[in-house]
Each structure stands twice: as structure tokens, then as C-alpha cells.
Amino acid sequence: SCGGSARGEEAKKKSGGITKAEQKKINAWWEQHSEILVKTAVDEYRWEEGRARDIVKAYQQFLIVKREMKDWENELIPCDKVAFMMEYHAHNEDFDFQSDIEFLCGHDFGGEQLLVCGKDDDFDRENATFDAVKKRFGSEFNEELWNTVRICFFGVDRRIKWDSDSASEDLDNSAFFVDRQKSDPLESAFEAYALSGPLVEPLSNFQFLFSRTKEVIDPSDTALGLRLTSLDDIFALYISETLIDVKVKKKDSSRSRLFYAADQKKPFSKVLKDLVKDDEGDETDYVFVFKGKRLYGFETPMSLQMKHFDTIDAIPSQDYKYQRCICCNKSDLHDVEG
């Protein structure tokens, strides 16, 4: 009848455009695959089984909200733990991620795009997602899980290599992760980092820099107050060090980026040697330039009045051209890339 048809359309609209038959198939998918997802979370991420089940449930809720709100432009993004589950789902050979997402959400919203590090509005989008999922699921919403942020420390108290295209591969040995509630002061996370090394050191030995704002973080700050997300990075280094951003132009014209924690009072000579170690060369193969002036190794961060995140350019010697003879006028030395 017309009335029955209208009621059916209304019910379909409220369920995000899913018929009862479609919903039955979706429920069957979760029944079939949830255990695989849980097992992987336990094996790969060392989560407790109960926690893993909570995360799988949160992942399911997230995809339901995506479908019902037709969020194909990814205004809604997963919280940290749900993002881990989505990443496993995307990269595990037992699944066809794109087909699964199209089936579960009724649309391919480019799910893997949600796993790419971050946008400036990630904090706002996380909050919007929190509100949407909480509103949809009420008492079944796991507020503690969605309020957890995974804080990533990069330990530049020793040299690390940063490659923005494959950061995890290069940084795993220097990265330290800790979970905290967004409203908790970061002091306990900082203390956990200070205790994580081979030597137990007091928190007062360290300083912590927020990569996005390039500012020193106070231990009383919170992730909420800093608008920090799990895609942000915190650099940990000693109080006596300055964080230097080194941009390297290699001999094959490719480029890489290094962060180096240099002692403020020690000459750059050791730093320059370390910076070219991975290139199987020595410091004579490169010219190092800071604010247009060549570095020779006897300078210190303090003598150059360097600040955190100041940049040194490392250029192959053969690509470096002089605007005028350095013997005549060193102050007018500039770098020009060939």
C-alpha cells in the first residue's frame, strides 16, 4: 500500500538509507570479521582483549555515523584508537578495504585519506566526530576511548632522521608513545618519557617542543589546551640543546630532512660529520649554510644565536656557487643552488 511504502521509506531514511536486508548483511559482516580485527589488535598492538573489543565496537559506530550523515568529504575523522583499527583493516591482505568500506558505508569516501598525517583543522574535526558519535549512540558511546590521545615523542636527545613520506620506518627507534586523556596535564607523559631511557633521568633535564607551534610546552599544559591530536609530534631534547632543522639536497638532487639536537655551547664540527653519515660521504662533500652564510664547524648554536627549528641547508659542494670570493668577503657569501 501507499502508506506502507511511505513508512518503509521513512524507516530507510532514519537508518541511513539501509534496508532491513542490507542491515542484516552488514551485521553478518561484523559478526564474521570482528574476531579477526580483535585478534590482530591483541597480536599487533598488544592491547588487552577487552580493550580491543571496545575499539572494534567504536570503529563500527564510527562507520555507521559516516554512513548515516553521508560524510563523504571526511569532515568526520576517527579518534586515535579507531584510526589504528582502520589502518589495520586497510593494509591487511585478508580484507579488501575499499570494497568493505563501500559495502559498510554505501559509498567509497577514500578511507585511506583519513590515515594521512594531518590537517590544521584535525582538532576541530575530531571534536565534531566525538559529538556526532556520542549523540548517535548515547550510553553505548565510549567517552574514555574517544578522549584518549596517543602522544608521540621523538627523542632528539640523540640524532633522528625525519622523512615525511615514510616517517614511521625512520623514526621507530627514536619514537616513544604514551596514551593520556586530553584533559590531563602533560607532566605525567613527560615523566614517562624521562623514565623510558636506559638511564633514569629527572624531568628537569628535558625540554619538550610542540612541532606544530614550534614552542616549548609547559608540563601543566594539556592536549586539550594545545589542540593536540595523535597526528602531532612532540620533540624531546635536553635543556642544553637547540633543535636544528637540517634540509639536505643530496648529490642525486633528491631531498631529505633531519632534525638534530645540538649542544648550545659545542662547535658544529661533530654535527656536520653526523649529518652526512647516512650519505656515505664526509663533511667536505657538502657546504652547510645558515642564513646565507657558510658554516665551517667552529661555530656554536649559541654564537650564532640559533633558536629552535632554525634551518641549516646542506648543499653538495659541486652545486654551491659563490657570489664573490670567500677570501675577499665572507660576509657576502650566499648559497645558490645549481
C-alpha positions as CSV (number, residue, x, y, z in Angstrom):
1,S,0.0,0.0,0.0
2,C,1.0,3.7,-0.3
3,G,1.0,4.1,3.4
4,G,3.2,1.0,3.9
5,S,5.6,2.3,1.2
6,A,5.9,5.7,2.8
7,R,6.6,4.2,6.2
8,G,9.3,2.0,4.6
9,E,10.9,4.9,3.0
10,E,10.9,6.8,6.3
11,A,12.4,3.9,8.2
12,K,15.1,3.6,5.5
13,K,15.9,7.3,5.8
14,K,16.3,7.1,9.5
15,S,18.7,4.1,9.2
16,G,21.0,6.0,6.9
17,G,19.4,4.6,3.7
18,I,19.8,1.0,4.6
19,T,17.0,-1.6,4.1
20,K,16.5,-4.4,6.6
21,A,18.0,-6.9,4.2
22,E,21.1,-4.7,3.8
23,Q,21.4,-4.1,7.5
24,K,21.3,-7.9,8.0
25,K,24.2,-8.4,5.6
26,I,26.2,-5.6,7.3
27,N,25.6,-7.2,10.7
28,A,26.7,-10.5,9.3
29,W,30.0,-8.9,8.0
30,W,30.8,-7.6,11.5
31,E,30.0,-11.0,13.1
32,Q,32.3,-12.7,10.6
33,H,35.2,-10.2,10.8
34,S,35.2,-8.7,14.3
35,E,37.2,-11.6,15.8
36,I,39.9,-11.1,13.1
37,L,40.1,-7.4,14.0
38,V,40.2,-8.1,17.7
39,K,42.9,-10.8,17.3
40,T,45.1,-8.5,15.3
41,A,44.7,-5.7,17.8
42,V,45.9,-8.1,20.5
43,D,48.8,-9.5,18.5
44,E,50.0,-6.4,16.7
45,Y,49.3,-3.6,19.2
46,R,49.5,-5.6,22.4
47,W,46.1,-4.4,23.5
48,E,44.1,-6.3,26.1
49,E,41.3,-8.3,24.5
50,G,38.6,-6.3,26.3
51,R,40.2,-3.0,25.0
52,A,40.4,-4.4,21.5
53,R,36.7,-5.3,21.5
54,D,35.9,-1.8,22.7
55,I,37.9,-0.4,19.8
56,V,36.3,-2.6,17.2
57,K,32.9,-1.5,18.5
58,A,33.9,2.1,18.3
59,Y,35.2,1.6,14.7
60,Q,31.8,0.1,13.8
61,Q,30.0,3.1,15.4
62,F,32.2,5.5,13.5
63,L,31.4,3.9,10.2
64,I,27.7,3.9,11.0
65,V,27.7,7.6,11.7
66,K,29.7,8.2,8.5
67,R,27.0,6.4,6.5
68,E,24.0,8.0,8.2
69,M,25.5,11.5,7.9
70,K,26.7,10.8,4.3
71,D,30.1,12.2,5.3
72,W,31.9,11.5,2.0
73,E,34.1,14.6,2.3
74,N,35.7,13.4,5.6
75,E,34.5,16.1,7.9
76,L,34.4,13.4,10.5
77,I,37.6,11.7,11.4
78,P,38.4,8.7,13.7
79,C,39.9,9.0,17.1
80,D,43.4,7.6,17.6
81,K,42.5,4.0,18.5
82,V,39.8,3.8,15.8
83,A,42.4,5.1,13.3
84,F,44.7,2.3,14.2
85,M,41.9,-0.2,13.6
86,M,41.1,1.4,10.3
87,E,44.8,1.3,9.3
88,Y,45.0,-2.4,10.0
89,H,41.8,-3.0,8.1
90,A,43.2,-1.0,5.1
91,H,46.6,-2.8,5.0
92,N,45.7,-6.4,5.9
93,E,45.7,-8.8,3.0
94,D,42.7,-10.7,4.5
95,F,40.5,-7.7,3.7
96,D,39.5,-5.7,0.6
97,F,39.4,-2.4,2.3
98,Q,37.8,-0.3,-0.5
99,S,35.1,-2.9,-1.2
100,D,34.4,-3.3,2.6
101,I,34.0,0.5,3.0
102,E,31.7,0.8,0.0
103,F,29.7,-2.1,1.4
104,L,29.6,-0.9,5.1
105,C,29.0,2.8,4.3
106,G,27.3,2.6,0.9
107,H,30.0,4.9,-0.6
108,D,33.7,5.0,-1.0
109,F,34.8,8.1,0.9
110,G,38.5,7.5,0.4
111,G,39.0,5.9,3.8
112,E,42.8,5.7,3.5
113,Q,42.9,9.5,3.2
114,L,42.0,9.6,6.9
115,L,45.2,7.9,7.7
116,V,47.4,10.5,6.2
117,C,49.0,13.0,8.6
118,G,47.2,15.8,9.5
119,K,45.4,18.9,8.6
120,D,45.2,22.1,10.6
121,D,41.6,21.5,11.4
122,D,42.1,18.0,12.7
123,F,41.3,19.0,16.3
124,D,38.0,20.6,15.3
125,R,37.1,17.6,13.2
126,E,37.9,15.2,16.0
127,N,35.6,17.1,18.3
128,A,32.8,17.2,15.8
129,T,33.1,13.4,15.4
130,F,33.1,12.9,19.1
131,D,29.9,14.9,19.4
132,A,28.2,13.1,16.4
133,V,29.1,9.6,17.6
134,K,28.1,10.4,21.2
135,K,24.7,11.9,20.1
136,R,24.0,8.8,17.9
137,F,24.9,6.1,20.5
138,G,24.3,7.7,23.8
139,S,25.1,5.3,26.7
140,E,26.8,2.9,24.3
141,F,29.4,5.6,23.4
142,N,32.8,5.0,25.0
143,E,33.8,8.5,26.1
144,E,37.1,7.5,27.7
145,L,38.3,5.8,24.5
146,W,37.3,8.8,22.3
147,N,39.0,11.2,24.7
148,T,42.3,9.2,24.6
149,V,45.1,10.8,22.6
150,R,48.3,8.9,21.7
151,I,51.2,11.3,22.3
152,C,54.2,10.8,20.1
153,F,57.6,11.9,21.4
154,F,60.6,12.0,19.1
155,G,63.8,11.6,21.1
156,V,66.1,14.1,19.5
157,D,68.3,13.9,22.6
158,R,70.1,11.7,20.0
159,R,70.1,12.2,16.2
160,I,67.0,11.1,14.4
161,K,66.1,11.1,10.7
162,W,62.8,12.6,9.6
163,D,61.4,11.6,6.2
164,S,57.8,13.0,5.9
165,D,57.0,10.3,3.3
166,S,58.0,7.3,5.4
167,A,58.3,8.7,8.9
168,S,57.4,5.6,10.9
169,E,60.1,3.5,9.2
170,D,62.9,6.0,10.0
171,L,61.7,7.1,13.4
172,D,60.6,4.0,15.2
173,N,63.8,3.6,17.1
174,S,63.6,7.1,18.4
175,A,59.9,7.4,19.0
176,F,58.1,7.0,22.3
177,F,54.4,6.7,22.6
178,V,52.1,7.2,25.6
179,D,48.3,7.4,25.9
180,R,46.7,10.1,28.0
181,Q,43.3,11.7,28.4
182,K,43.1,15.0,26.6
183,S,42.2,16.9,29.7
184,D,45.2,15.5,31.8
185,P,48.3,17.7,32.3
186,L,51.1,16.5,30.1
187,E,53.6,16.3,33.0
188,S,52.9,12.6,33.6
189,A,53.5,11.9,29.9
190,F,56.8,13.9,30.1
191,E,57.8,11.9,33.2
192,A,57.1,8.7,31.4
193,Y,59.5,9.8,28.6
194,A,62.2,10.7,31.1
195,L,62.0,7.3,32.7
196,S,61.9,5.4,29.4
197,G,65.7,5.6,28.5
198,P,68.5,3.3,29.6
199,L,69.3,5.8,32.4
200,V,66.6,7.2,34.6
201,E,66.8,11.0,34.4
202,P,64.9,13.7,36.1
203,L,62.2,15.6,34.2
204,S,64.1,18.8,34.8
205,N,66.8,17.6,32.4
206,F,64.5,17.8,29.4
207,Q,62.5,20.3,27.3
208,F,59.6,19.4,25.1
209,L,58.8,21.2,21.8
210,F,55.4,21.2,20.0
211,S,56.3,20.6,16.3
212,R,53.2,22.4,15.0
213,T,53.6,25.7,17.0
214,K,57.4,25.4,17.5
215,E,57.0,26.4,21.1
216,V,58.2,24.9,24.4
217,I,55.4,23.0,26.2
218,D,54.8,23.6,29.9
219,P,54.2,20.4,31.9
220,S,50.9,21.9,33.1
221,D,49.6,22.2,29.5
222,T,47.0,19.7,28.3
223,A,46.4,18.1,25.0
224,L,43.0,19.8,25.0
225,G,44.5,23.2,25.6
226,L,47.2,22.7,23.0
227,R,44.6,21.4,20.5
228,L,47.0,18.4,20.2
229,T,45.9,15.4,18.2
230,S,47.5,12.0,17.7
231,L,48.9,13.2,14.4
232,D,51.0,15.9,16.2
233,D,54.6,15.4,17.3
234,I,56.5,16.4,20.4
235,F,60.2,16.7,20.3
236,A,62.1,15.8,23.4
237,L,65.7,17.1,23.9
238,Y,68.0,18.1,26.7
239,I,67.8,21.6,28.3
240,S,71.3,22.3,27.0
241,E,70.4,21.6,23.3
242,T,68.9,23.6,20.4
243,L,66.8,21.8,17.9
244,I,68.1,22.4,14.3
245,D,66.1,21.7,11.2
246,V,68.6,20.5,8.5
247,K,67.4,20.4,4.9
248,V,69.7,18.2,2.8
249,K,70.0,18.4,-1.0
250,K,71.6,15.1,-2.0
251,K,74.0,14.5,-4.9
252,D,71.2,12.9,-6.9
253,S,69.1,16.1,-6.4
254,S,66.7,14.3,-4.0
255,R,66.0,16.0,-0.7
256,S,65.7,14.8,2.9
257,R,65.2,16.4,6.2
258,L,66.9,15.9,9.5
259,F,66.3,17.2,13.0
260,Y,69.4,17.4,15.1
261,A,69.7,18.4,18.8
262,A,73.0,20.3,19.0
263,D,74.6,21.3,22.3
264,Q,74.3,25.1,22.5
265,K,78.0,25.6,23.6
266,K,79.7,22.9,21.4
267,P,81.2,23.6,17.9
268,F,79.3,22.3,14.9
269,S,82.2,20.2,13.7
270,K,80.7,16.9,15.1
271,V,77.2,17.9,14.0
272,L,78.4,18.4,10.4
273,K,80.1,15.0,10.3
274,D,76.9,13.3,11.7
275,L,74.7,15.0,9.2
276,V,76.4,13.4,6.2
277,K,77.0,9.9,7.7
278,D,74.0,8.4,6.0
279,D,75.2,9.7,2.6
280,E,78.4,7.7,2.8
281,G,80.4,10.8,2.4
282,D,82.1,13.3,4.6
283,E,81.6,16.9,5.5
284,T,83.8,18.1,2.7
285,D,81.2,16.8,0.2
286,Y,78.7,19.4,1.4
287,V,78.5,23.1,2.1
288,F,76.5,24.0,5.2
289,V,74.7,27.3,5.2
290,F,72.9,29.2,7.9
291,K,71.1,32.4,7.0
292,G,73.1,32.8,3.8
293,K,76.5,32.3,5.5
294,R,78.7,29.2,5.3
295,L,79.4,27.2,8.4
296,Y,82.9,25.9,8.9
297,G,82.4,23.8,12.1
298,F,84.0,26.1,14.7
299,E,80.7,27.9,15.3
300,T,78.2,27.0,18.1
301,P,74.4,27.4,18.2
302,M,75.0,30.0,21.0
303,S,77.5,32.0,19.0
304,L,75.0,32.1,16.0
305,Q,72.1,32.9,18.4
306,M,70.2,30.0,16.9
307,K,66.6,29.3,18.0
308,H,64.7,26.0,18.0
309,F,63.7,25.0,14.4
310,D,66.2,27.3,12.8
311,T,67.3,25.8,9.4
312,I,70.7,24.8,8.1
313,D,70.9,24.0,4.4
314,A,73.2,21.2,3.4
315,I,74.2,21.5,-0.3
316,P,76.5,19.3,-2.4
317,S,79.8,21.1,-2.8
318,Q,79.6,21.0,-6.6
319,D,76.2,22.6,-6.6
320,Y,77.3,25.5,-4.4
321,K,78.3,28.7,-6.1
322,Y,79.9,31.8,-4.7
323,Q,78.6,35.2,-5.3
324,R,82.1,36.5,-4.6
325,C,85.3,35.1,-3.4
326,I,85.2,34.0,0.3
327,C,88.8,35.1,0.8
328,C,87.7,38.6,0.0
329,N,84.4,38.9,1.8
330,K,83.0,36.1,3.8
331,S,80.1,38.2,5.0
332,D,78.7,38.3,1.5
333,L,78.7,34.6,1.0
334,H,75.4,33.3,-0.3
335,D,74.2,29.9,-1.5
336,V,72.8,29.4,-5.0
337,E,71.6,26.0,-6.0
338,G,72.6,24.9,-9.4
